[in-house]
Amino acid sequence: MAASWSPEAETQKLPHIAIFPFLAKGHTIPLIHLAHYLHRYGLATVTFFTTAGNAGFIREGLSGADAAIVELTFPTDVPGIPPGVESAEGLTSLASFVVFADATFLLLPQLDASLAEMQPPASLLVTDPFMHWTKAPAARLGVPKVSFFGISAFAQVMRELTFEDFMAPFGDPASIAPMLELDACWAQGLAHRATLPSPTNISQAQGWIELVPTWMEWLDDKAAAGRAVLYVALGTLAAIPESQLKEVANGLERAEVDFIWAVRPENIDLGLGFEERTKERGLVVREWVDQLEILNHSSVQGFLSHCGWNSILESVTAGVPLAVWPMHADQPFNSRFLVDESRSL
């Protein structure tokens, strides 16, 4: 008698990928997209590791991805971290970031035990470079580990360059031709453009939103009125001084453009009467928004961004022009690539 087929049996044959992002929304979203990609194309089953304080956000993002979630308990009473903060967005200052990143190491025993209990066993552990300590439990269990480095290749190369890299002597340019002749088969292969992987965010056929939020209704009204909207979002981690944000508000008011502005921190003061004076053409949102949904909205025709790599990929795939204001980390490299280098691509 032939064995009966079942979806459960097929699922058991797939690799089981464990994903543990750094505890920050900007680092988590690309890995949520990855989970959707793996599920959509039937490549693997997924188990997501996080903490209780981040589980709600991840659970909403993973809707439809058929992924399991394992909740770990974030340590309490860590000096330098405000009580109840389990995500980097909750830090009051970037000065606390290193302390917060180091505190994730205290999750190691729980991760070790949870990885060991996974059924079927984990085939691969995908983590963030900030979670470098995850290498130890993965190695102990014989689980391969890779880091998902969510920055552009251009920024990564720039970080690794040193002054000495530019001092290497070059020989006679004529010597290049014989090398091409000696390695003709390899040179011919390299001459063909490779098929590059697409951004994982396009694997989601629809956004995470089930109930239509106020800001989406506002955008729909702008589209119906034929109004173009500028989207403003300057990142979730950068601590921009209030005085600078007031200047942004002043610029938006004087420019007389329609805008939607995702503001952080939520209690920031944008200037006396700013929101009231601009309420007919502007919307200030003091909560997390689905950026991909906003950028894909027909009314959004521009994006003022801090130039984080997630934002760049989402803007490019949505076809929305960028105005860039880089802050730190890889953002200056990203902006340089966009403004000075990508024009020739």
C-alpha positions as CSV (number, residue, x, y, z in Angstrom):
1,M,0.0,0.0,0.0
2,A,1.4,3.4,-0.9
3,A,2.1,5.8,1.9
4,S,-0.5,8.6,2.2
5,W,0.6,12.2,1.6
6,S,0.0,14.9,4.1
7,P,1.1,18.6,4.4
8,E,2.4,17.8,7.9
9,A,4.7,15.2,6.5
10,E,6.0,17.5,3.8
11,T,6.6,20.2,6.4
12,Q,8.7,17.8,8.5
13,K,11.1,17.4,5.6
14,L,11.8,21.1,5.3
15,P,14.8,22.8,7.0
16,H,13.8,24.3,10.4
17,I,15.3,27.8,10.6
18,A,15.7,29.5,14.0
19,I,15.7,33.4,13.8
20,F,16.8,35.6,16.7
21,P,16.9,39.3,15.7
22,F,18.5,42.1,17.8
23,L,15.8,43.7,20.0
24,A,15.1,46.7,17.8
25,K,12.3,47.1,15.2
26,G,14.7,48.2,12.5
27,H,16.7,45.0,13.0
28,T,13.7,42.8,13.3
29,I,11.6,43.8,10.3
30,P,14.1,42.4,7.6
31,L,14.1,39.1,9.4
32,I,10.3,39.1,9.5
33,H,10.4,39.6,5.8
34,L,12.8,36.7,5.5
35,A,10.4,34.5,7.4
36,H,7.6,35.4,5.0
37,Y,9.9,34.7,2.1
38,L,10.8,31.3,3.4
39,H,7.2,30.4,4.0
40,R,5.8,31.8,0.7
41,Y,8.2,29.7,-1.4
42,G,8.1,26.6,0.8
43,L,11.8,26.7,1.6
44,A,11.7,26.2,5.4
45,T,9.7,26.3,8.6
46,V,10.6,29.1,11.0
47,T,10.8,29.6,14.7
48,F,11.4,33.2,15.9
49,F,13.1,33.9,19.2
50,T,12.4,37.2,21.0
51,T,11.4,38.5,24.4
52,A,7.9,39.0,25.9
53,G,8.0,42.7,25.4
54,N,8.7,42.3,21.6
55,A,6.5,39.3,20.9
56,G,3.4,41.3,20.1
57,F,5.1,43.3,17.4
58,I,6.7,40.2,15.9
59,R,3.4,38.2,16.1
60,E,1.6,40.8,14.2
61,G,4.4,41.0,11.6
62,L,4.5,37.2,11.2
63,S,0.8,36.9,10.5
64,G,0.3,34.5,7.6
65,A,3.9,33.2,7.8
66,D,3.1,30.1,9.8
67,A,6.0,30.7,12.1
68,A,6.4,29.7,15.8
69,I,7.5,32.3,18.4
70,V,9.5,31.5,21.5
71,E,9.4,34.1,24.2
72,L,12.5,34.6,26.4
73,T,12.5,36.6,29.6
74,F,14.5,39.8,29.4
75,P,16.6,40.5,32.5
76,T,15.3,43.1,34.9
77,D,17.1,45.7,37.0
78,V,20.0,46.1,34.5
79,P,21.9,49.3,35.4
80,G,21.5,51.9,32.7
81,I,18.3,50.4,31.1
82,P,15.0,51.9,32.1
83,P,12.6,49.5,33.8
84,G,10.4,47.6,31.3
85,V,12.5,48.5,28.3
86,E,13.1,45.4,26.0
87,S,13.6,47.2,22.7
88,A,16.3,49.7,21.7
89,E,13.5,52.1,20.7
90,G,12.7,52.5,24.3
91,L,16.1,53.8,25.3
92,T,16.1,57.5,26.3
93,S,19.6,58.0,24.9
94,L,22.0,56.3,22.5
95,A,24.5,56.4,25.3
96,S,22.5,53.4,26.7
97,F,22.7,51.4,23.5
98,V,25.9,49.5,24.4
99,V,24.6,48.6,27.8
100,F,21.4,47.4,26.2
101,A,23.3,45.3,23.6
102,D,25.5,43.8,26.3
103,A,22.4,42.9,28.4
104,T,21.1,40.6,25.7
105,F,24.0,38.3,26.6
106,L,22.1,37.5,29.7
107,L,19.6,35.6,27.5
108,L,22.2,33.0,26.6
109,P,21.1,30.3,29.1
110,Q,17.4,30.6,27.9
111,L,18.4,30.5,24.2
112,D,20.7,27.5,24.9
113,A,17.8,25.5,26.5
114,S,15.2,26.6,23.9
115,L,17.4,25.7,20.9
116,A,18.0,22.3,22.4
117,E,14.3,21.7,22.7
118,M,13.4,22.6,19.2
119,Q,11.5,20.0,17.3
120,P,12.4,19.2,14.6
121,P,15.9,20.3,15.5
122,A,17.2,23.6,14.2
123,S,18.9,23.4,10.8
124,L,20.3,26.9,11.0
125,L,20.4,29.8,13.4
126,V,20.0,33.3,11.9
127,T,20.9,36.1,14.2
128,D,22.1,39.7,14.2
129,P,25.8,40.9,14.4
130,F,24.9,42.5,17.7
131,M,24.0,39.0,19.0
132,H,27.5,37.6,18.5
133,W,27.2,35.6,21.7
134,T,24.7,33.3,20.0
135,K,27.6,31.5,18.4
136,A,28.4,29.6,21.6
137,P,25.0,27.8,22.1
138,A,24.7,27.1,18.3
139,A,28.2,25.6,18.2
140,R,27.5,23.4,21.3
141,L,24.4,22.0,19.6
142,G,26.1,21.6,16.2
143,V,23.8,24.2,14.6
144,P,25.3,26.3,11.8
145,K,25.0,30.1,12.6
146,V,24.9,33.0,10.2
147,S,24.6,36.7,10.8
148,F,22.0,38.8,8.9
149,F,23.9,42.1,8.4
150,G,21.2,44.5,7.4
151,I,23.4,47.2,5.8
152,S,24.3,47.9,2.2
153,A,27.3,46.1,0.6
154,F,28.7,49.6,-0.2
155,A,28.6,50.6,3.5
156,Q,30.2,47.3,4.5
157,V,33.1,47.8,2.1
158,M,33.6,51.4,3.2
159,R,33.8,50.3,6.8
160,E,36.6,47.8,6.1
161,L,38.7,50.1,4.0
162,T,41.8,51.6,5.5
163,F,44.2,54.2,4.3
164,E,46.7,51.5,3.5
165,D,44.3,49.9,1.1
166,F,44.7,52.9,-1.2
167,M,48.5,52.7,-1.1
168,A,49.0,49.4,-2.8
169,P,51.3,49.8,-5.8
170,F,49.9,49.1,-9.3
171,G,52.0,47.5,-12.0
172,D,52.0,48.2,-15.7
173,P,48.4,48.4,-17.0
174,A,49.5,46.5,-20.1
175,S,50.0,43.4,-17.9
176,I,46.2,43.0,-17.5
177,A,45.7,41.7,-21.0
178,P,47.9,38.6,-20.6
179,M,46.0,37.8,-17.3
180,L,42.7,37.9,-19.2
181,E,44.1,35.5,-21.8
182,L,45.5,33.1,-19.2
183,D,42.2,33.0,-17.3
184,A,39.9,33.4,-20.2
185,C,37.3,31.0,-19.1
186,W,37.1,32.6,-15.6
187,A,37.1,36.1,-17.0
188,Q,34.3,35.1,-19.4
189,G,32.2,33.8,-16.5
190,L,32.8,36.9,-14.4
191,A,31.7,39.1,-17.4
192,H,28.1,37.9,-17.0
193,R,26.0,39.8,-14.6
194,A,24.8,37.6,-11.7
195,T,21.2,37.4,-10.7
196,L,21.1,39.4,-7.5
197,P,18.7,38.5,-4.7
198,S,15.7,40.8,-4.4
199,P,14.9,42.6,-1.2
200,T,13.0,40.3,1.1
201,N,10.2,42.8,1.7
202,I,8.7,42.2,-1.7
203,S,7.8,38.6,-0.6
204,Q,4.9,39.9,1.4
205,A,1.9,40.2,-0.9
206,Q,0.2,42.5,1.6
207,G,1.1,44.5,4.7
208,W,0.6,43.6,8.3
209,I,-2.5,45.8,8.8
210,E,-5.9,44.2,9.4
211,L,-7.7,47.2,10.8
212,V,-7.3,50.4,8.8
213,P,-5.4,52.9,10.9
214,T,-6.2,56.6,11.0
215,W,-3.1,57.5,9.0
216,M,-4.1,55.2,6.2
217,E,-7.5,56.8,6.0
218,W,-5.8,60.2,5.9
219,L,-3.7,59.0,3.0
220,D,-6.7,57.7,1.1
221,D,-8.4,61.1,1.5
222,K,-5.3,62.8,0.1
223,A,-5.3,60.4,-2.9
224,A,-8.9,61.0,-3.6
225,A,-8.2,64.8,-3.6
226,G,-5.3,64.3,-6.0
227,R,-2.8,65.6,-3.4
228,A,0.9,64.5,-3.4
229,V,2.2,63.7,0.1
230,L,5.8,63.9,1.5
231,Y,6.5,61.1,4.0
232,V,9.0,62.1,6.8
233,A,10.6,59.4,9.0
234,L,14.0,59.9,10.6
235,G,14.6,56.5,12.1
236,T,13.7,54.8,15.4
237,L,17.1,55.0,17.2
238,A,18.7,58.4,16.3
239,A,18.3,60.8,19.1
240,I,17.7,64.0,17.1
241,P,17.7,67.1,19.3
242,E,14.3,68.7,19.8
243,S,15.6,72.0,18.4
244,Q,16.4,70.3,15.1
245,L,13.0,68.6,14.9
246,K,11.4,72.0,15.4
247,E,13.4,73.3,12.4
248,V,12.1,70.4,10.4
249,A,8.6,71.3,11.5
250,N,9.2,74.9,10.5
251,G,10.5,73.9,7.1
252,L,7.4,71.7,6.5
253,E,5.1,74.5,7.5
254,R,6.8,77.1,5.3
255,A,7.1,74.7,2.3
256,E,3.3,74.3,2.3
257,V,3.5,70.7,1.2
258,D,1.1,67.9,2.3
259,F,3.0,65.6,4.7
260,I,2.8,62.7,7.0
261,W,5.5,62.6,9.7
262,A,6.3,59.6,11.8
263,V,7.8,61.2,14.9
264,R,10.0,59.8,17.6
265,P,10.1,60.1,20.5
266,E,6.3,60.2,20.9
267,N,6.4,63.1,23.5
268,I,8.6,65.4,21.4
269,D,7.6,69.1,21.2
270,L,7.4,70.2,17.6
271,G,6.7,73.8,18.4
272,L,3.7,75.7,19.8
273,G,0.7,75.3,17.5
274,F,2.5,73.5,14.7
275,E,0.1,70.6,14.5
276,E,-2.9,72.8,14.7
277,R,-1.7,75.2,12.0
278,T,-0.9,72.4,9.6
279,K,-3.7,70.0,10.3
280,E,-5.4,70.5,6.9
281,R,-2.4,69.3,5.0
282,G,-0.2,67.5,7.5
283,L,-0.5,64.6,9.9
284,V,1.9,63.9,12.8
285,V,1.9,60.2,13.8
286,R,3.3,59.4,17.3
287,E,3.1,55.7,17.0
288,W,4.8,52.9,15.0
289,V,3.6,52.9,11.4
290,D,3.9,50.3,8.6
291,Q,6.4,52.1,6.5
292,L,6.1,49.8,3.6
293,E,2.4,50.4,3.4
294,I,2.9,54.1,3.5
295,L,5.5,54.1,0.8
296,N,3.3,51.9,-1.5
297,H,0.4,54.3,-1.1
298,S,-0.4,56.1,-4.3
299,S,-0.5,59.6,-2.7
300,V,3.1,59.3,-1.3
301,Q,5.4,60.9,-3.8
302,G,8.5,61.7,-1.7
303,F,10.4,60.5,1.4
304,L,12.6,62.5,3.7
305,S,14.7,59.8,5.3
306,H,17.6,59.2,7.7
307,C,19.0,56.8,5.1
308,G,18.8,53.6,7.0
309,W,19.2,50.6,4.7
310,N,15.7,49.2,5.4
311,S,14.2,52.6,4.5
312,I,16.2,52.8,1.3
313,L,15.2,49.3,0.1
314,E,11.5,49.9,0.9
315,S,11.6,53.3,-0.9
316,V,13.4,51.9,-4.0
317,T,11.0,48.9,-4.3
318,A,8.0,51.3,-3.9
319,G,9.5,53.7,-6.5
320,V,9.4,56.7,-4.1
321,P,12.1,59.4,-4.6
322,L,14.3,60.1,-1.5
323,A,15.7,63.2,0.2
324,V,18.3,62.0,2.6
325,W,19.5,63.3,6.0
326,P,22.0,60.7,7.3
327,M,22.7,60.5,11.1
328,H,25.2,57.8,12.1
329,A,26.4,54.3,11.5
330,D,26.1,53.2,7.9
331,Q,23.7,56.0,7.0
332,P,26.4,58.5,5.7
333,F,27.8,55.7,3.4
334,N,24.3,54.9,2.2
335,S,23.6,58.5,1.3
336,R,26.9,58.9,-0.5
337,F,26.1,55.8,-2.5
338,L,22.7,57.1,-3.4
339,V,23.6,60.7,-4.2
340,D,27.1,60.3,-5.8
341,E,27.5,56.7,-7.0
342,S,24.1,55.2,-8.0
343,R,23.4,57.9,-10.6
344,S,25.5,55.9,-13.1
345,L,23.8,52.6,-12.4
